Amino acid sequence: MTLTTTAVLVPLLPFLGSVAGFLLGRRAPGFVRPLAVLPTLATAALAVCVAVGQGGGPATDVATRLTPTGSIPIDLALHIDGFAALIGVLVGVVAACVQIYSTGYLRDDPRYPSYAALVSLFTSAMLLVVYTGDLMVLLVGWEVMGICSYFLVGHYWETEAARAASLKAFLVTKLGDVPFLFGIFALAADAGTFRITGILGKVADGGLHHPTLIALLLLGGVAGKSAQFPLHTWLPDAMAGPTPVSALIHAATMVAAGVYLVARLLPVFAASAAALVVLAVMAAITMVGSGLAALAQDDIKRVLAYSTVGQLGYMLGALAVGDRGAAVFHLLTHGAFKALLFLGAGVIIHAAGTNSLAAMSRMGGLARRIPDAYWTVTVALLALAAIPPFAGFFSKEAVLGAAEHAAHGQAHGIPGAVGWTVLISGVLTALLTAAYATRLWLLAFNGRGAEVPDHGKQPVVMNAMLWVLFVPTVALGLAGPYLPTWFDGRSLNPALTTSVVGTGVALIGGLVTYAAWRHTSARAARAPLGAVAVAPDAAPGLAEELAIESHTPAYGGIAGAPDPADPGRVLLGPLHRHAAVGFHLDAVYSALFVRPVRAAAQLVRFLDREVVDTYVRGAGAAPRWLGAAVRRAQTGNVQTYLGALLAGSLVLAVVAVLVATGTGA
């Protein structure tokens, strides 16, 4: 089988599995799980074969004309280079783990057939984005992912939180897709083609006339899909969906698509210094803001969601300083440990019966109850905090090293201010990341109180997938020295300065958080026990999200209650209340956009009912009244008709005489 044929099968197999799942889900329920798992496993295996066949060598380009469209044709094109090959492996492996994990996690869910089919379609759409060489075909996969995310986030549609979250995810990402679509058209018009290779060739020749405009338009879609400031608010709310969906979205699909696009078209962005500055500022605000917000969240999945937002900021920061290799390296390692964290969170939630870290902190023995999740999640949190020798350390230091390189003016065409912006925000984010990772671990696995209730043993497949993802979480960082041949040839080895600084601030963040936890725990132990009220600054919709995920009453009725041993409250101080609600950005959007749109809708409704409908009703009432008057005259009495005829004739005669007299005078 040739490399091209194998590459075609990679996105095709999950698509066929999805179609079969939709058609046979109800008619033949016994085939649902095989149709979900086997095509995805085959896809992962074929993606590995494509990567081995590509081997970091010259790109494979194959295209056939889809349809004549005038001056700019659309091609069914494959573009497989080392970058696409490795991302394809990431998507295939994570999707396979999610599908297998879901067979246990959703084993009693009556909507599992449609869920599994949508996950397969989601996977196929992302692989289409990765392997295609034409921007219009990429746009198809881009939009299909948005539709799939709407249905998957809203899987528990009977709850208000899930319905609101799915609609919010769809609308916010579509808001970014509008400028993205115009950016694609403007780019194709400038380059004369939708083919990525043709566009990059045009950029190399200096042929783009409006690089800044094009880059900024494309960044709108990137900010929406990859959840970057100011369009990041949909991602934390998307945690209302099933945990395996969160793992898929955060690790390998949807949010990775925006980073992939910028990396693929990096020369387009690098052609505009203004676009690089905007990208760096956007990444910096996203990194720091998400780190502060994660430190204040009570829902374990929302902590991980804000973590994803921040790590995506790292990737875009690396792209802002012109290092595609560092960005993609972090994308790969992040995909491994973030998928592990979310799937591990699913096991934790299953065992604890709640999403709430405040509730878990009052449970004893949770770590002993789920040893597989305890050890694997602990290592994944160390990787997230960039503690050596785990994978996250190598990739994050590659990003910081690239930023330091650019800050000293050693990156061609990259403003020094961009480098300093990414470097300073990256180091500060490393401190915050270690702090919220330590906080999550302390509250989830070091609770003090009654023994955690027994919610049943976790299915074997759920624990097995944790150990599968454990391997790349530990070892993937060692691949750094070999990856430059797959990308741009730049070294991905950690730099001494940034390694010392980055690891140092991470250790400081973890130790300070631990000290704050010990202090607050001791103070809480001396406080009298009593009823606990719901936190006034708890995130909106938290209770609904707990009910969605656990399907059980909250532990002890205290889900969402403030935890007196929470170190996040000590570290953030008065900022905690604002960080817990995402710095009120949703409230700002509600005031600036939601309320005016609703008011305009109410006005249109009033005008339609009270003005337009009045004319419509009047147009119908006038003939009705005239008909009623005429109907009254139709009495059937001949004498009445003759009398009316004579009276009318008399009136006409009098009028005629008066007119004649007036004319004669």
Stockholm file with secondary structure:
# STOCKHOLM 1.0

chainA/1-665         MTLTTTAVLVPLLPFLGSVAGFLLGRRAPGFVRPLAVLPTLATAALAVCVAVGQGGGPATDVATRLTPTGSIPIDLALHIDGFAALIGVLVGVVAACVQIYSTGYLRDDPRYPSYAALVSLFTSAMLLVVYTGDLMVLLVGWEVMGICSYFLVGHYWETEAARAASLKAFLVTKLGDVPFLFGIFALAADAGTFRITGILGKVADGGLHHPTLIALLLLGGVAGKSAQFPLHTWLPDAMAGPTPVSALIHAATMVAAGVYLVARLLPVFAASAAALVVLAVMAAITMVGSGLAALAQDDIKRVLAYSTVGQLGYMLGALAVGDRGAAVFHLLTHGAFKALLFLGAGVIIHAAGTNSLAAMSRMGGLARRIPDAYWTVTVALLALAAIPPFAGFFSKEAVLGAAEHAAHGQAHGIPGAVGWTVLISGVLTALLTAAYATRLWLLAFNGRGAEVPDHGKQPVVMNAMLWVLFVPTVALGLAGPYLPTWFDGRSLNPALTTSVVGTGVALIGGLVTYAAWRHTSARAARAPLGAVAVAPDAAPGLAEELAIESHTPAYGGIAGAPDPADPGRVLLGPLHRHAAVGFHLDAVYSALFVRPVRAAAQLVRFLDREVVDTYVRGAGAAPRWLGAAVRRAQTGNVQTYLGALLAGSLVLAVVAVLVATGTGA
#=GR chainA/1-665 SS CCHHHHHHHHHHHHHHHHHHHHHHTTTCGGGHHHHHHHHHHHHHHHHHHHHHHHTTCSCEEEEEEEECCTTSCEEEEEEECHHHHHHHHHHHHHHHHHHHHHHHHTTTCTTHHHHHHHHHHHHHHHHHHHHBCBHHHHHHHHHHHHHHHHHHHTSSTTSHHHHHHHHHHHHHHHHHHHHHHHHHHHHHHHHTCSBHHHHHHHHHTTCCSCHHHHHHHHHHHHHHHTTCTTSCTHHHHGGGSCHHHHHHHHHTSTHHHHHHHHHHTHHHHHTCHHHHHHHHHHHHHHHHHHHHHHTTCCBHHHHHHHHHHHHHHHHHHHHHTTCHHHHHHHHHHHHHHHHHHHHHHHHHHHHHSCSBHHHHTTCBSHHHHCHHHHHHHHHHHHHHTTCTTSHHHHHHHHHHHHHHHHHTTCSTTCCHHHHHHHHHHHHHHHHHHHHHHHHHHHHHHSCCSSBCCCCCCCCHHHHHHHHHHHHHHHHGGGGGGGGGGGTTSCCCSCCHHHHHHHHHHHHHHHHHHHHHHHHHHHHHHHSCCCCCCCCTTCCTTHHHHHHHHHCSCCGGGCTTCCCTTCHHHHHHGGGHHHHTTGGGHHHHHIIIIIHHHHHHHHHHHHIIIIIIHHHHHHHHHHHHHHHHHHHHHCCCCHHHHHHHHHHHHHHHHHHHHHHHHHHHC
#=GC SS_cons         CCHHHHHHHHHHHHHHHHHHHHHHTTTCGGGHHHHHHHHHHHHHHHHHHHHHHHTTCSCEEEEEEEECCTTSCEEEEEEECHHHHHHHHHHHHHHHHHHHHHHHHTTTCTTHHHHHHHHHHHHHHHHHHHHBCBHHHHHHHHHHHHHHHHHHHTSSTTSHHHHHHHHHHHHHHHHHHHHHHHHHHHHHHHHTCSBHHHHHHHHHTTCCSCHHHHHHHHHHHHHHHTTCTTSCTHHHHGGGSCHHHHHHHHHTSTHHHHHHHHHHTHHHHHTCHHHHHHHHHHHHHHHHHHHHHHTTCCBHHHHHHHHHHHHHHHHHHHHHTTCHHHHHHHHHHHHHHHHHHHHHHHHHHHHHSCSBHHHHTTCBSHHHHCHHHHHHHHHHHHHHTTCTTSHHHHHHHHHHHHHHHHHTTCSTTCCHHHHHHHHHHHHHHHHHHHHHHHHHHHHHHSCCSSBCCCCCCCCHHHHHHHHHHHHHHHHGGGGGGGGGGGTTSCCCSCCHHHHHHHHHHHHHHHHHHHHHHHHHHHHHHHSCCCCCCCCTTCCTTHHHHHHHHHCSCCGGGCTTCCCTTCHHHHHHGGGHHHHTTGGGHHHHHIIIIIHHHHHHHHHHHHIIIIIIHHHHHHHHHHHHHHHHHHHHHCCCCHHHHHHHHHHHHHHHHHHHHHHHHHHHC
//
